[in-house]
């Protein structure tokens, strides 16, 4: 009896995790035992959530319908209940229905799908433009309108402060104001990388020799994390993306402090020792992170 109770408890625990997945979600980053996508931090991601839920509902209805048909056929037309098999080979109305209904389902899926694609690639007027450049294996950023540029490398374990997630925190974060349209121009200096921030619904390849463009508008303040999502070499797993969304006042303060720091240092703000200047493409920095 004790073993049975433990099994029941295990089943209930798994069910609780399955049906309470969103409760484990954290804004802007993945969480242990999380099931489903990260919470939406932008209008595009909210549309992605809606589209995902809509298509999932259609899939569930179709699955249950097919399951019911299979059960009906197995029960109604098994050998015991129907010893003489049906010789029906053609039913015009049935064939018309199973041709038209899938077409209508595909059209119903296509309409919100195209709306989402247009929203993703019909860029609004940019309030801020950021250039993101992928390297093996870190990101560098430039605010061309503000003459600000810096490298962004992952923090090693001994550099992390309390509350900073491992493998996602960086030394220099991208800072943007809440509620503003941010245009991100993505490129690469070596191999294909991918600039992806799940909570913003952003995922775009950084391709050598090509300038790719995406955008987002953060709807709330906080930290939002992403990672390179294109296998780009040995340290692919160690080039995270961190975006800090702040109020307009804090953003203006950050710009002012950043420019002052750049003037004091005689170089662009937060400009770390460029990994690209070393012969091994920043291997010294990455070795320090790994160790």
N, C-alpha and C positions, 0 to 999 in steps of 0.2 A: 504493500500500500504506500509505503514511504517513497519508493522509486516512482510509482505512478504519480504521486503528488509533485515530485520534483520535475517530472516531465511536463505536467500541466503548468507548473510555474514557469518552466522554460518557454513553453509555447506562448503563454500570456506575456512574458517579457519581450519576446520577439514581436508579437502583435503590437505591443505598446510602442516599440521603436518604429515599426512600420507606419502606424497611424498617427504618430506624434512627431514625425520627422521634422516639420518646420519649426517645432519648438526648440530644436537643437541649433538652428541656424543663427549665425552671427552676421551682423551687417558688415559687408565689405570683405569677408574672408570665409574660408571653409571652416567647419567645426566638426569635432569628433562625432561620429554616428549620424552625421547629417544625411538625410535622404532628400533628393530633389535639388533644384537649383538654388543658388544664393538669392537672398532677398533683393528685390529690384531697387537700384539706387538712381535710376534714370528713366525717363519716359520710354526709351527704346526697350530697356529690359522689362518694363511693365508690359509692353506690347508682346514681348517674347513669352512672358509668363501666360498672358491671356491666350495667345495662339497655341502654346503647349497644352494648356488645360482644355481648350476647344478640341484639338486633334485627339487628345487622350480620351475625351468623352466619346468621340466618334469611334475610336478603336475599341473601346469597351463595349459599346452597343453592338458593333459588328461581331465581336468575339462571342458575346452572349447569344446573338442570333444564330451564328454558325453552330455553336455548341448545342443550342436547342434543336436545330435541324438534325444534327448528328444523333442526338439522343432519340428524337422522334423516329428517325429512320431505323435505328437499331432496335427500338422497342416495337414499332408498328410493323416492320417488314422483316423481322427475324424468321427463321425457318419454322418455328413452332406456330407462330400466329399467321404466317403467310406462306404455306407450303408450296403454293403455285406462284412463282415469281411473275411480277407485272411485266408485260411486253410493251409498255408505253415507250415510244422512241422519240416523240416530237410533241411539243406543246407551244404553239405560237405565242400566246400571251405570256407564258412563263419566260420565254426567251427574250421577248420585248422588255419585260420587267427587269430581268437580270442584266440587260444591256443599259437601260436608261438609268436605273437607280445608281450604279457605280459612277456613271457620268455626272449625275447630280451631286453625289458625294464629293467627287474630285473638284467640281466647280465650287462647292461650298468651302472646301479647303483652300482652293486657289485664291479666292477673293481676299481673305485676311492675310494670306501669304504674300501677295503682291503689295498690299498696303504696308506690310512690315518692311519689305524690301525697299519700297520707295522712301519710307521714313528713315531707313538706315543710310541710303545713298543719295538722297536729295538734301544736301547739306544746307542748313540755315546760315544766315549771316553770322560770321564768327565774331564773338566778343574777345576771344583770346586765341592766339595761334601758338602751338607748341610743336617743335620739331623733335622727334624721337628717333635716335639712331642706334641700331643694334650692333654690338661688337661681340667677338668671342672673348669673354662672356660677361658682358655688362651692358648697361644702357647709358647713353649720354643724351642730354636734353638741352634745348635752346629755346628761349623766348625771344624771337627775332624783333618783336616790337619794343622790347625792354632792354635789349642788349645783355641778356643774361644767359649763361651756359654753364653746365656742370655735368660731371659724371655721377652715376648712381650705381653703387656696388652693394652687394648683400653684406649684412653684418655677420661676423662670425659669432659663435656661441658665447665667447667671453666678452663680446661687445654689447650683447643684448641687455636692455633695461627691463624692468618689471612691466609686464603687459605687452611687450613686443613679441609678435609671433616668430617662431624660428623658421628660417628658410624663406621668409617673406619680407622681413624688415631690411631697410637699406640705410646707407649713411646720409643720402640726400634725396628727399622726397619731392615728387612733383606737387606743386601747390597751386590750387585753383579756387576761385570764389564760387560759392553756392549759387545755383540758378542762372549761370552764364553758359552760353554756347562755346564749347572748347573744340577747336579744330586741331586735330593731331595729324601731322604729316610724318609718315613713317618710312624709314629707309635703312639700309644696311651697308657696312663697309667690307664685309667678307663673305658670309654665307647667308642662307635664308634663316631669319628669326621670325618671331611672331609676337606682336604686342597685344596682349589680351588681358582685359579686366572684366571678369564675369558679371559683377554687380552692375556694370554700365552697359552690358550687352555688346561689348567691343571685342573684336578678335580680327586682326588684320596682319597679313604677312609683311615682313620687312625684307624686301628683295633687293639684292645688289643691282645698281644701275637703274632702279625704278623708284619713283616717289608715289607711295600709296597714301590715301587720305581717308580718315574716319572722323567721327565727332561724338561728343557726349554732352549731356547737361546734368550735372549732379543735383538731385533734388533735396539732399540733406547733408549737413556737415558730418565729418568723421573721416576715418581712415578706410581706404579701399585698396585691396591688394589684387595683384595678378601675377602672371609668370609668362616667360617665353613659352609659347605653345607649339613650337616647331623644332624638332630634334636637330640641334645645331652643333653637336660635338660633345667632347668629354664633360664639360661643365655646364651643359644645357640646363640642368636642374638648379643651378645656382645663379640665375640672373632674374630675380623677381622684379616686380613693378609695384611701386607704392605711390598712391595719390592721396594727398591730404586736402580735403575740402573744408574751406573756412569761410567766414563771413567776409563781406567786401571790405570792412574796416581792417580785419586781420590780414587780408590779402594785400591791401595797400601798405600796411605796416611791413609785411614780409618783403615786398618789392623795395621799399625804402631801405630796410636794413641790409638786404642783399646787395643793392647797388653800393651802399656805403662800404660794406665789407670788401667788395670788388675793388673799389678805389683805394682802400687802405692797403690791400694786398698787391695792388698793381696788376690784377688779373681778374678773370671772370669769377663770379661768386661760386663758392662750393666746388671750385675746380680742383679736383683731386689730382695727384700725380697721374697724368694720363697713361692708362695702361697701354694705349696704342703706341707710345713712344719707346717702349721696351722692345727688344728684338723678339721676345717670345710672346708678344701680344697680350701682356698683362698677366703672365703666368705667376709672377712673383706675388701679386696681390691675391690671386685666386688660391695660391698655395697657402698663404696666410689664413685665408677664410676656411679652407679645408682642414687645416691643422687646429 
